[in-house]
Amino acid sequence: MEYYRSPLFYMGDKFKLLKQISQHFPKKINRFIEPFVGGGSVFLNTSANKYLLNDNDKNLINLHKSLYKYHNKKNLFFKKIQNIIDQFELSKSYIKDIVSVNLKKKYPKTYYAQFNKEKYKLLKNHFNQNNNKNYIVLYILLIYGFNRILRFNSANEFNLPVGNVDFNKNTFNALIDYFKIIKNKNINFFNEDYLNFLKKINFQKDDFIYFDPPYLISASEYNKNWHIKNELEIYKYLDFLNNKKIKWGLSNVLEYKGKSNKILKKWSKKYKCYPIKSNYISFNDNSVKKFKEVYITNY
């Protein structure tokens, strides 16, 4: 089976682990429900009659909605993308490599960042000064941004610096695959706290909920607001769903860089727990960070 990556390239995306995780999904899924949809690679590669997809990050959900509305207008989408890239004179290796040989020689490892730095600032200022409404511009900022992180400051301004990347063939192909897959999916997006989202659902036969919450013991921008009380809360709700005979699966981490999630270890003994092989490379020092990742199910 071929797996397709979300064109958002979102931090924590499960694309590289899909083969291991999805083999444990139920064979028949009526509605595929994701309370923490993130970048969306899991739902893109899962067959279901309907998709209920939620995240508490409004900008992330608006990006999903913005991409989804072009599922039958991909040529228009790419035209708008190219117009913005050309207007701000960003590099565009998916069409043509316009970075000079001299710049590549001077900055062999960071030439995209050097080429796009000032142009990226102008685009970021343009987005922030226009009330953050143009999500095609936000998508371009994400693609050219450092580690492709969706980050806003307290004033709701996008504040990620430029990265050493550009709109390349991988991004273009991910979008082509996305538009091909998404047009056949019946999708509803939601922007709520995950519990509020789930409590509004009238569960049906063969519904399946996939949980990929922030990890308590790993350090990243995505996990900084997830605390022990959140960890206890989600396990309590998973027990509730289990008592209601609703199928769910949970991705999480038992150990990370010498830390251990003792709460998860104790709670998970009630359910089936599958080891997931995952080594992530740190963007800060290029070292491999060893995780003890697991996939837990109640079926």
Backbone bond lengths (Angstrom), bond angles and torsions (degrees), N, CA, C in turn:
res aa  C-N    CA-C-N  psi(-1)  N-CA   C-N-CA  omega(-1)  CA-C   N-CA-C  phi
1 M - - - 1.466 - - 1.523 110.12 -
2 E 1.319 115.99 137.51 1.461 121.12 177.46 1.520 109.47 -92.09
3 Y 1.334 116.07 136.19 1.457 120.98 179.82 1.526 109.77 -109.74
4 Y 1.329 115.54 142.59 1.454 121.39 -176.03 1.524 110.11 -113.74
5 R 1.326 116.09 136.15 1.451 121.33 -178.71 1.523 111.75 -91.88
6 S 1.311 115.80 140.73 1.453 120.56 175.83 1.528 110.41 -60.22
7 P 1.328 117.82 138.57 1.474 120.51 178.24 1.525 113.13 -73.17
8 L 1.337 117.94 0.49 1.459 120.36 175.58 1.528 112.12 -85.36
9 F 1.340 117.39 -18.50 1.471 121.62 178.68 1.532 110.63 48.91
10 Y 1.311 115.19 45.15 1.464 121.54 -170.00 1.528 112.25 -75.40
11 M 1.343 115.34 145.77 1.465 120.50 178.04 1.531 110.24 -59.91
12 G 1.338 116.90 134.55 1.455 121.23 -179.71 1.515 113.30 83.68
13 D 1.332 116.73 3.14 1.459 120.99 -179.54 1.529 110.72 -57.91
14 K 1.328 116.24 142.07 1.469 121.51 -174.39 1.533 113.78 -93.26
15 F 1.318 117.56 15.04 1.461 120.35 -175.07 1.534 112.41 -52.99
16 K 1.332 117.71 -48.10 1.461 121.02 -175.95 1.528 113.06 -69.97
17 L 1.324 116.78 -16.34 1.465 120.89 -177.63 1.522 112.65 -106.51
18 L 1.335 116.62 1.09 1.461 120.21 -173.54 1.522 114.02 -58.02
19 K 1.327 116.19 -41.06 1.464 119.02 -178.00 1.515 110.81 -60.21
20 Q 1.335 116.85 -40.59 1.454 120.97 -179.53 1.528 112.07 -72.10
21 I 1.328 116.08 -41.34 1.462 119.93 -174.99 1.526 111.98 -76.65
22 S 1.335 117.02 -47.45 1.462 120.40 -171.81 1.527 113.33 -67.45
23 Q 1.324 117.23 -21.06 1.466 118.42 177.47 1.526 112.06 -64.19
24 H 1.335 116.37 -18.58 1.460 121.21 179.65 1.527 112.61 -98.61
25 F 1.331 118.07 1.68 1.462 120.32 178.21 1.531 109.93 -70.76
26 P 1.323 117.74 153.90 1.481 119.74 174.25 1.528 110.73 -58.74
27 K 1.299 116.18 146.44 1.468 120.49 -178.85 1.521 111.99 -69.20
28 K 1.331 116.10 -31.71 1.465 120.64 -179.59 1.518 108.76 -119.57
29 I 1.340 116.23 121.70 1.461 120.87 -179.88 1.527 108.59 -126.03
30 N 1.310 115.81 122.49 1.460 120.97 175.13 1.531 108.76 -77.15
31 R 1.335 115.33 -71.74 1.466 119.92 175.90 1.527 109.11 -113.50
32 F 1.330 115.00 128.56 1.462 120.99 176.32 1.520 106.86 -94.83
33 I 1.324 115.80 120.17 1.458 121.35 -171.14 1.525 109.12 -118.35
34 E 1.333 115.75 124.13 1.469 120.65 178.51 1.530 109.79 -122.95
35 P 1.320 117.70 110.38 1.466 120.35 177.11 1.528 113.15 -74.35
36 F 1.362 116.44 -22.94 1.472 122.64 179.52 1.528 107.67 -128.18
37 V 1.323 117.47 76.01 1.461 120.08 -169.05 1.526 112.84 -70.12
38 G 1.338 118.50 -29.32 1.461 119.66 -179.99 1.510 111.46 56.22
39 G 1.340 116.03 -135.52 1.456 120.71 -178.06 1.507 114.69 -72.21
40 G 1.335 117.88 -23.86 1.459 120.23 173.79 1.516 117.17 97.70
41 S 1.326 118.60 7.73 1.467 119.10 -178.88 1.525 112.49 -63.43
42 V 1.346 117.09 -28.91 1.470 119.35 -177.91 1.523 110.48 -70.13
43 F 1.322 118.11 -50.44 1.467 118.37 -178.60 1.525 111.67 -65.96
44 L 1.340 117.30 -32.37 1.465 119.96 178.86 1.520 111.87 -59.90
45 N 1.323 116.12 -30.64 1.467 121.40 -175.12 1.524 113.31 -106.71
46 T 1.317 116.71 18.32 1.460 121.20 -179.28 1.520 110.18 -120.94
47 S 1.316 116.79 133.15 1.467 121.89 179.21 1.529 110.16 -90.02
48 A 1.319 115.55 127.87 1.458 121.38 178.27 1.524 108.67 -157.21
49 N 1.330 116.62 166.11 1.461 120.35 178.01 1.527 111.94 -77.32
50 K 1.332 115.28 -30.50 1.456 120.01 -177.66 1.525 108.87 -153.48
51 Y 1.340 116.12 155.45 1.467 121.49 -177.22 1.530 109.59 -128.16
52 L 1.330 115.83 126.03 1.456 122.41 174.04 1.524 106.83 -113.14
53 L 1.324 116.54 111.15 1.458 121.23 -167.87 1.524 110.34 -123.56
54 N 1.321 115.72 125.30 1.460 121.27 -174.06 1.527 111.48 -130.32
55 D 1.328 114.61 149.49 1.460 121.11 167.16 1.521 107.30 -155.48
56 N 1.333 116.85 147.02 1.459 119.00 -179.18 1.525 112.99 -82.55
57 D 1.325 117.22 -3.75 1.466 122.21 176.57 1.534 108.43 -88.02
58 K 1.333 116.98 107.27 1.462 120.51 -174.73 1.525 112.01 -64.80
59 N 1.345 116.84 -34.79 1.461 119.06 -179.89 1.525 111.64 -68.79
60 L 1.318 115.96 -36.66 1.463 119.74 177.26 1.526 110.81 -65.07
61 I 1.330 116.62 -46.11 1.464 120.32 179.15 1.527 110.78 -64.12
62 N 1.318 117.45 -39.40 1.470 119.40 177.44 1.524 112.13 -66.09
63 L 1.314 117.20 -32.22 1.468 119.91 173.16 1.523 110.58 -64.45
64 H 1.337 116.32 -46.13 1.465 119.90 176.88 1.530 110.76 -57.14
65 K 1.319 116.43 -48.04 1.464 120.57 -178.62 1.528 111.18 -62.14
66 S 1.326 115.49 -39.92 1.456 120.12 -178.97 1.525 111.34 -64.22
67 L 1.333 116.21 -43.95 1.468 119.26 177.73 1.528 110.85 -66.11
68 Y 1.323 115.53 -42.49 1.473 120.83 -175.68 1.532 111.84 -61.76
69 K 1.324 116.90 -35.61 1.473 118.74 -176.55 1.526 112.52 -69.52
70 Y 1.348 116.85 -13.22 1.467 120.43 177.27 1.534 112.15 -98.46
71 H 1.334 117.41 14.34 1.472 118.20 -173.79 1.532 113.16 -63.49
72 N 1.323 116.97 -22.51 1.468 120.02 174.88 1.531 112.00 -110.71
73 K 1.346 116.12 12.43 1.478 120.56 -177.90 1.532 109.73 -138.36
74 K 1.311 116.24 46.56 1.464 118.85 -174.28 1.524 112.53 -63.45
75 N 1.332 117.54 -34.18 1.475 119.32 -179.83 1.530 111.09 -64.19
76 L 1.322 115.81 -39.27 1.465 120.47 176.78 1.522 110.13 -64.81
77 F 1.318 116.67 -40.35 1.467 120.95 179.24 1.526 110.34 -60.39
78 F 1.320 117.08 -49.93 1.466 120.28 -178.22 1.538 111.42 -66.30
79 K 1.313 116.84 -31.75 1.470 119.84 176.72 1.530 110.29 -64.79
80 K 1.322 116.30 -43.60 1.469 120.36 178.79 1.528 110.69 -65.52
81 I 1.334 116.29 -41.89 1.463 120.54 177.69 1.527 110.51 -58.12
82 Q 1.326 115.98 -49.61 1.463 120.35 -176.57 1.525 111.63 -65.05
83 N 1.333 116.49 -36.79 1.475 119.79 179.13 1.526 111.15 -61.70
84 I 1.330 116.57 -41.59 1.466 120.57 -179.33 1.524 110.34 -70.46
85 I 1.337 116.83 -43.61 1.462 120.61 178.41 1.530 110.77 -60.47
86 D 1.329 116.21 -42.13 1.467 120.04 179.46 1.529 111.49 -69.87
87 Q 1.325 116.79 -39.61 1.461 120.83 -179.65 1.530 111.20 -59.95
88 F 1.349 116.25 -39.76 1.460 120.06 -177.64 1.534 112.39 -99.00
89 E 1.327 115.90 5.00 1.466 123.71 172.55 1.531 112.76 57.48
90 L 1.332 115.50 40.03 1.458 120.90 175.19 1.526 109.83 -79.00
91 S 1.330 115.79 159.69 1.469 119.05 176.23 1.524 109.32 -67.57
92 K 1.337 116.03 156.50 1.478 119.91 -174.37 1.527 109.52 -150.77
93 S 1.317 115.34 68.07 1.459 119.05 -174.75 1.522 112.79 -67.18
94 Y 1.337 118.49 -14.04 1.470 119.59 176.31 1.523 110.77 -68.61
95 I 1.331 116.56 -20.78 1.466 121.28 175.79 1.520 110.95 -108.59
96 K 1.343 115.33 -52.16 1.463 120.63 -176.15 1.523 109.00 -159.21
97 D 1.316 116.76 140.31 1.458 121.36 177.29 1.525 108.55 -83.13
98 I 1.343 115.99 109.08 1.463 120.14 -176.03 1.536 112.55 -104.90
99 V 1.336 116.54 5.95 1.469 120.03 177.96 1.526 108.76 -78.87
100 S 1.318 116.53 131.66 1.467 120.71 -174.57 1.527 111.96 -69.04
101 V 1.308 115.36 154.10 1.469 121.63 177.28 1.524 110.36 -62.37
102 N 1.320 116.86 -39.15 1.464 120.63 -179.37 1.529 111.82 -62.03
103 L 1.335 116.60 -41.45 1.465 120.21 179.08 1.530 110.47 -66.58
104 K 1.318 116.74 -37.62 1.466 120.77 178.52 1.528 110.99 -65.27
105 K 1.327 116.52 -37.42 1.461 120.80 178.49 1.531 111.10 -69.75
106 K 1.319 115.82 -38.73 1.468 120.58 -178.19 1.531 111.75 -72.46
107 Y 1.341 115.90 -38.07 1.468 121.06 -179.08 1.538 109.11 -127.94
108 P 1.334 117.34 72.10 1.471 120.08 -172.43 1.527 114.99 -61.04
109 K 1.333 117.75 -24.83 1.467 120.12 -177.63 1.525 113.37 -107.44
110 T 1.322 117.13 -10.96 1.470 119.50 -174.86 1.528 113.08 -134.88
111 Y 1.321 117.02 27.13 1.460 117.92 -172.70 1.530 113.25 -67.29
112 Y 1.335 117.97 -30.91 1.464 118.40 177.13 1.529 110.48 -66.17
113 A 1.332 116.81 -42.08 1.462 120.54 178.48 1.524 110.87 -62.04
114 Q 1.332 116.44 -42.64 1.458 120.20 179.71 1.526 111.78 -65.56
115 F 1.315 116.09 -41.03 1.466 121.14 -178.64 1.530 111.59 -67.59
116 N 1.349 116.81 -40.58 1.462 121.03 -171.31 1.527 114.75 -95.21
117 K 1.322 117.65 -9.70 1.469 121.40 -169.32 1.526 113.80 -51.04
118 E 1.312 118.43 -57.44 1.460 121.41 -175.78 1.531 111.16 -71.71
119 K 1.314 116.55 -36.07 1.467 120.55 179.06 1.522 110.45 -66.75
120 Y 1.331 115.65 -38.22 1.468 121.65 178.34 1.528 110.53 -64.12
121 K 1.335 116.90 -40.44 1.472 120.90 177.36 1.527 110.75 -60.22
122 L 1.321 116.13 -42.33 1.462 120.12 179.43 1.528 111.16 -63.14
123 L 1.315 116.64 -42.69 1.462 120.27 178.96 1.527 110.77 -66.22
124 K 1.322 116.63 -40.28 1.470 120.97 178.91 1.529 109.90 -63.42
125 N 1.327 117.74 -43.32 1.464 121.24 177.78 1.521 111.01 -63.74
126 H 1.305 116.04 -39.72 1.472 121.33 177.30 1.523 110.44 -59.78
127 F 1.313 116.50 -45.01 1.470 120.88 179.82 1.522 111.05 -64.49
128 N 1.321 117.00 -47.38 1.465 120.82 -177.05 1.524 112.80 -68.35
129 Q 1.326 116.95 -32.10 1.465 120.22 -179.36 1.519 113.26 -79.78
130 N 1.333 115.98 -10.62 1.469 120.26 -179.84 1.529 111.58 -111.14
131 N 1.337 114.85 33.87 1.466 123.02 171.28 1.530 114.39 63.09
132 N 1.320 117.17 24.86 1.469 121.79 171.92 1.532 113.23 55.14
133 K 1.303 117.81 37.42 1.463 119.99 -175.21 1.531 113.69 -100.41
134 N 1.327 117.36 -21.59 1.461 119.51 -175.79 1.522 109.33 -89.58
135 Y 1.332 115.58 100.40 1.464 119.08 -173.58 1.523 113.22 -80.58
136 I 1.316 117.35 -12.38 1.461 118.83 169.85 1.523 109.09 -70.71
137 V 1.331 116.63 -40.56 1.472 120.58 175.06 1.526 109.79 -62.55
138 L 1.334 117.31 -43.25 1.465 120.02 178.51 1.522 110.79 -61.61
139 Y 1.321 117.22 -38.90 1.469 119.72 178.01 1.531 110.46 -61.64
140 I 1.319 117.70 -43.13 1.470 120.84 178.48 1.523 110.42 -63.66
141 L 1.334 117.51 -42.05 1.466 120.92 177.32 1.527 110.99 -60.19
142 L 1.318 116.17 -40.19 1.462 120.72 178.17 1.526 110.90 -63.01
143 I 1.313 116.92 -44.92 1.465 121.84 -176.53 1.527 111.58 -66.58
144 Y 1.336 117.81 -37.28 1.458 121.44 -179.64 1.528 112.70 -90.13
145 G 1.326 117.42 -4.88 1.453 120.94 -173.49 1.520 114.69 -83.37
146 F 1.313 115.85 164.40 1.462 122.92 -177.87 1.533 110.53 -62.51
147 N 1.309 115.31 118.83 1.469 122.96 -179.74 1.524 113.35 57.92
148 R 1.324 116.58 12.45 1.467 122.52 178.42 1.532 111.60 51.71
149 I 1.339 113.72 51.76 1.464 121.38 179.45 1.525 109.16 -99.89
150 L 1.311 116.56 137.58 1.460 121.89 177.47 1.527 107.55 -91.43
151 R 1.347 116.11 99.33 1.466 119.74 -171.44 1.523 111.46 -132.25
152 F 1.336 114.66 128.77 1.454 122.03 178.32 1.524 109.47 -124.21
153 N 1.343 116.46 150.62 1.459 119.95 177.48 1.528 110.24 -89.76
154 S 1.328 116.84 -176.21 1.463 121.50 -176.31 1.525 112.64 -65.87
155 A 1.318 116.68 -19.88 1.469 121.18 177.19 1.527 111.69 -90.42
156 N 1.335 116.67 11.55 1.469 123.58 -179.03 1.524 112.31 61.30
157 E 1.328 115.76 35.83 1.461 121.54 175.02 1.519 109.21 -105.33
158 F 1.312 115.43 133.93 1.460 119.66 175.46 1.524 107.95 -65.72
159 N 1.329 117.41 124.22 1.473 118.61 -171.57 1.530 113.67 -131.39
160 L 1.313 116.82 30.04 1.457 120.20 177.38 1.528 110.50 -83.23
161 P 1.336 118.38 135.31 1.474 119.60 175.33 1.526 111.21 -75.32
162 V 1.303 115.71 167.99 1.459 121.08 179.35 1.527 110.64 -65.32
163 G 1.311 116.04 149.28 1.459 121.31 176.34 1.518 110.69 -109.88
164 N 1.296 115.66 172.94 1.468 120.09 178.56 1.533 110.03 -91.11
165 V 1.326 115.20 54.26 1.467 123.26 -178.43 1.521 107.87 -141.11
166 D 1.318 115.19 168.02 1.451 118.21 171.76 1.523 108.85 -147.95
167 F 1.335 115.30 -172.80 1.461 119.45 178.01 1.529 106.53 -78.64
168 N 1.327 115.62 96.37 1.464 120.44 -172.48 1.533 112.04 -107.09
169 K 1.312 115.63 -175.72 1.468 121.29 -178.22 1.525 112.13 -62.17
170 N 1.341 117.19 -36.21 1.465 119.78 179.09 1.525 111.13 -62.39
171 T 1.324 116.11 -41.70 1.456 120.28 177.92 1.523 110.98 -65.72
172 F 1.320 115.70 -45.79 1.471 120.54 179.25 1.528 111.08 -59.14
173 N 1.327 116.92 -46.94 1.468 120.53 -178.89 1.523 112.21 -66.91
174 A 1.343 116.48 -35.89 1.467 119.68 177.06 1.532 110.49 -62.75
175 L 1.329 116.57 -38.53 1.463 120.28 177.67 1.530 111.75 -68.56
176 I 1.319 116.78 -41.55 1.469 120.66 177.58 1.529 109.75 -59.20
177 D 1.333 116.59 -46.84 1.473 120.75 178.29 1.524 110.70 -62.22
178 Y 1.325 115.87 -41.94 1.462 120.94 -178.70 1.526 110.48 -59.31
179 F 1.324 116.86 -49.91 1.462 120.27 -177.98 1.535 111.19 -64.75
180 K 1.316 116.69 -31.93 1.465 120.53 178.05 1.528 111.03 -68.02
181 I 1.325 116.66 -42.40 1.464 121.77 -176.09 1.521 111.70 -78.20
182 I 1.318 116.38 -42.87 1.460 121.47 -168.93 1.523 113.11 -67.91
183 K 1.326 117.48 -27.38 1.463 119.62 -175.50 1.525 112.65 -66.85
184 N 1.336 116.82 -17.86 1.466 120.57 -179.66 1.529 113.00 -101.89
185 K 1.327 116.99 9.74 1.458 120.52 -177.83 1.530 111.28 -111.01
186 N 1.321 114.75 137.24 1.466 122.33 177.42 1.524 107.90 -92.64
187 I 1.341 116.33 102.55 1.462 120.97 -167.79 1.521 111.62 -121.67
188 N 1.330 114.93 138.55 1.462 122.44 167.89 1.522 108.58 -125.11
189 F 1.343 116.19 129.45 1.464 121.58 178.77 1.526 110.16 -102.89
190 F 1.347 115.03 146.18 1.457 121.49 -179.94 1.529 109.24 -135.68
191 N 1.331 114.96 150.75 1.465 121.20 178.33 1.530 108.81 -129.39
192 E 1.343 114.51 85.56 1.451 120.88 -177.54 1.522 110.02 -144.35
193 D 1.320 114.88 167.05 1.452 119.38 165.37 1.526 107.78 -58.80
194 Y 1.323 117.47 140.68 1.464 119.93 -171.15 1.527 112.94 -59.46
195 L 1.339 117.53 -35.92 1.464 119.59 -179.69 1.523 111.70 -70.37
196 N 1.316 116.87 -41.60 1.471 119.85 176.32 1.519 110.64 -60.72
197 F 1.309 115.89 -41.66 1.465 121.39 177.61 1.524 111.28 -59.62
198 L 1.319 117.16 -48.98 1.465 121.15 -176.35 1.522 112.92 -69.60
199 K 1.317 116.58 -36.60 1.467 120.43 -176.87 1.533 112.72 -68.13
200 K 1.320 116.69 -17.86 1.467 120.67 179.05 1.530 113.13 -87.46
201 I 1.333 115.88 -6.57 1.464 119.78 -175.49 1.527 110.68 -88.82
202 N 1.300 115.49 130.32 1.469 121.51 172.17 1.535 106.41 -91.28
203 F 1.317 116.82 98.12 1.463 120.82 -170.74 1.525 111.77 -66.76
204 Q 1.337 113.76 144.87 1.460 121.83 -177.16 1.530 110.15 -121.34
205 K 1.302 114.72 171.32 1.461 120.50 178.30 1.535 110.19 -61.02
206 D 1.314 115.60 137.39 1.474 123.77 177.31 1.529 113.75 67.38
207 D 1.329 116.93 17.75 1.463 118.89 168.43 1.528 108.73 -69.83
208 F 1.324 115.65 148.84 1.468 120.54 178.40 1.522 109.02 -139.39
209 I 1.340 115.80 130.30 1.464 121.10 -179.27 1.525 108.93 -110.61
210 Y 1.321 115.37 124.63 1.462 120.33 175.76 1.528 108.62 -106.15
211 F 1.331 115.59 120.31 1.458 122.05 -179.71 1.531 110.53 -104.00
212 D 1.317 115.71 126.56 1.466 121.34 171.06 1.529 107.57 -134.44
213 P 1.332 116.78 71.58 1.464 120.47 -175.62 1.517 111.55 -76.25
214 P 1.323 117.53 170.82 1.473 119.25 171.17 1.527 109.80 -57.28
215 Y 1.312 115.70 147.85 1.465 120.33 -178.15 1.528 110.09 -93.03
216 L 1.308 115.62 131.82 1.456 121.51 -174.35 1.522 113.23 -63.11
217 I 1.338 117.48 -36.46 1.470 119.97 -169.70 1.522 114.24 -106.99
218 S 1.316 118.99 1.17 1.469 119.16 178.16 1.523 109.79 -103.97
219 A 1.322 115.23 149.73 1.465 120.99 -174.37 1.514 110.77 -100.08
220 S 1.324 116.58 116.41 1.456 121.13 172.86 1.517 108.29 -162.67
221 E 1.319 115.91 166.51 1.468 121.56 178.55 1.528 110.45 -58.00
222 Y 1.326 115.91 -37.38 1.461 122.08 -175.55 1.530 111.61 -67.30
223 N 1.331 117.67 -29.85 1.464 121.51 -172.21 1.521 114.57 -97.11
224 K 1.332 117.74 -2.82 1.469 119.85 -167.93 1.531 113.72 -66.02
225 N 1.329 118.67 -23.35 1.466 121.08 -178.68 1.522 112.85 -102.97
226 W 1.320 116.03 14.81 1.475 120.45 179.58 1.524 108.60 -105.62
227 H 1.326 116.44 120.89 1.459 121.20 -173.24 1.531 111.26 -124.50
228 I 1.322 116.98 179.50 1.466 121.60 -177.20 1.526 111.46 -56.50
229 K 1.332 117.33 -39.74 1.468 119.31 -179.58 1.533 111.12 -62.21
230 N 1.342 116.01 -36.38 1.470 119.69 176.62 1.519 110.78 -67.19
231 E 1.338 115.79 -39.35 1.461 120.94 179.84 1.527 110.68 -62.43
232 L 1.310 117.19 -45.88 1.470 121.52 179.46 1.529 110.95 -65.80
233 E 1.303 115.80 -38.22 1.465 121.41 -179.58 1.522 112.14 -62.26
234 I 1.342 116.04 -44.93 1.464 118.19 -176.49 1.526 111.56 -70.13
235 Y 1.335 117.70 -34.73 1.465 119.67 178.01 1.529 110.84 -67.97
236 K 1.309 116.11 -37.14 1.471 120.14 176.38 1.525 110.06 -61.82
237 Y 1.329 116.66 -41.80 1.465 119.37 -179.04 1.531 111.11 -71.09
238 L 1.314 117.35 -36.71 1.466 120.12 176.27 1.530 110.82 -62.85
239 D 1.306 117.69 -38.26 1.470 120.87 175.02 1.528 110.70 -62.88
240 F 1.329 115.51 -40.35 1.468 120.53 177.64 1.534 110.60 -60.84
241 L 1.331 116.39 -46.13 1.466 120.11 178.70 1.521 111.37 -62.50
242 N 1.302 115.95 -38.93 1.463 120.09 178.75 1.528 110.91 -61.74
243 N 1.317 116.80 -42.18 1.464 121.03 178.54 1.525 111.98 -64.47
244 K 1.337 115.81 -25.80 1.468 121.57 177.77 1.532 112.17 -88.49
245 K 1.333 116.68 3.51 1.474 122.89 179.12 1.529 112.73 64.65
246 I 1.323 116.53 31.09 1.464 121.47 177.83 1.524 108.27 -97.51
247 K 1.318 116.73 126.34 1.467 120.92 -175.87 1.526 111.39 -75.11
248 W 1.328 114.19 136.30 1.457 119.18 175.70 1.532 110.41 -144.75
249 G 1.330 114.21 159.78 1.456 122.08 172.50 1.516 108.47 -133.30
250 L 1.325 116.75 144.99 1.460 122.16 -177.02 1.519 110.83 -130.00
251 S 1.329 116.39 125.70 1.467 121.62 170.25 1.528 108.52 -94.98
252 N 1.339 115.04 136.63 1.457 118.22 178.37 1.524 109.64 -163.49
253 V 1.323 115.50 -179.50 1.460 121.71 -177.16 1.525 109.49 -125.71
254 L 1.332 115.83 126.59 1.466 121.28 177.49 1.522 111.77 -83.23
255 E 1.350 115.96 -38.33 1.468 120.44 -177.50 1.524 109.67 -139.19
256 Y 1.346 114.57 145.10 1.465 120.09 179.33 1.526 108.92 -156.19
257 K 1.339 116.21 117.26 1.470 122.74 175.42 1.532 112.37 49.48
258 G 1.316 115.50 46.83 1.459 119.98 176.84 1.516 114.24 86.98
259 K 1.336 117.45 -9.57 1.461 120.82 177.04 1.523 109.95 -90.39
260 S 1.318 116.27 151.51 1.456 121.46 -179.71 1.524 109.66 -131.38
261 N 1.325 116.43 133.16 1.460 120.89 176.57 1.532 108.35 -90.00
262 K 1.314 115.75 88.66 1.465 121.46 -175.61 1.533 111.71 -68.25
263 I 1.316 116.30 -30.69 1.469 120.04 178.40 1.526 109.72 -63.26
264 L 1.328 115.56 -46.73 1.464 121.15 -179.91 1.523 111.15 -65.36
265 K 1.327 116.96 -42.71 1.467 120.45 -179.10 1.519 111.33 -57.76
266 K 1.323 116.19 -44.42 1.465 120.46 -178.66 1.519 111.62 -69.74
267 W 1.329 116.49 -46.27 1.461 121.01 -177.04 1.528 112.42 -66.49
268 S 1.321 117.65 -38.83 1.468 122.22 -173.24 1.526 113.05 -67.75
269 K 1.316 117.98 -14.07 1.473 120.40 -179.37 1.523 112.29 -64.10
270 K 1.314 117.11 -17.75 1.473 121.11 179.07 1.523 112.38 -75.81
271 Y 1.351 116.39 -17.41 1.457 120.38 -169.52 1.531 111.69 -127.05
272 K 1.325 116.17 178.35 1.460 121.20 176.47 1.526 109.03 -79.84
273 C 1.310 115.05 133.09 1.466 120.19 -174.74 1.525 109.49 -128.91
274 Y 1.345 116.37 117.44 1.458 121.87 -176.79 1.533 109.50 -108.61
275 P 1.320 118.35 128.84 1.469 120.00 176.63 1.526 110.86 -70.65
276 I 1.327 116.44 141.12 1.460 123.35 178.88 1.521 108.24 -121.89
277 K 1.314 116.68 123.71 1.470 120.57 179.77 1.520 109.04 -79.84
278 S 1.330 115.39 120.56 1.463 118.74 -179.30 1.514 110.39 -151.42
279 N 1.315 116.09 119.67 1.460 122.42 171.46 1.518 107.87 -118.94
280 Y 1.327 115.64 119.49 1.456 120.74 -179.55 1.515 110.36 -105.02
281 I 1.316 116.46 138.52 1.462 120.91 177.78 1.522 109.10 -89.56
282 S 1.315 115.98 128.88 1.455 121.13 177.81 1.524 109.70 -71.06
283 F 1.334 116.40 132.53 1.462 120.33 177.36 1.527 111.11 -71.68
284 N 1.333 117.35 -20.29 1.460 120.33 -175.31 1.519 113.12 -81.11
285 D 1.352 117.41 -39.37 1.461 118.44 -175.87 1.528 113.87 -132.85
286 N 1.349 116.24 7.19 1.471 122.58 177.36 1.522 114.11 62.95
287 S 1.323 117.67 10.64 1.455 119.60 177.03 1.523 109.82 -83.05
288 V 1.321 116.08 158.84 1.460 120.82 179.56 1.520 109.05 -90.58
289 K 1.334 116.07 124.28 1.453 121.08 179.91 1.533 108.50 -98.27
290 K 1.307 117.20 119.06 1.454 120.44 -176.28 1.526 110.79 -84.46
291 F 1.311 115.17 124.96 1.440 123.14 176.51 1.532 108.28 -107.23
292 K 1.316 115.77 155.60 1.457 120.31 163.89 1.517 104.85 -113.97
293 E 1.326 114.13 85.63 1.456 120.60 -175.38 1.516 110.20 -90.95
294 V 1.334 115.64 149.25 1.465 121.13 -177.42 1.520 110.12 -137.44
295 Y 1.324 113.73 159.11 1.468 121.56 170.76 1.530 105.70 -124.46
296 I 1.330 116.06 123.15 1.469 122.42 -173.20 1.523 108.88 -115.78
297 T 1.328 117.51 136.23 1.468 121.17 179.22 1.526 111.21 -132.78
298 N 1.323 116.01 161.01 1.459 122.03 175.58 1.520 111.88 -110.20
299 Y 1.330 116.44 20.43 1.483 119.76 -178.98 1.517 110.82 -135.45
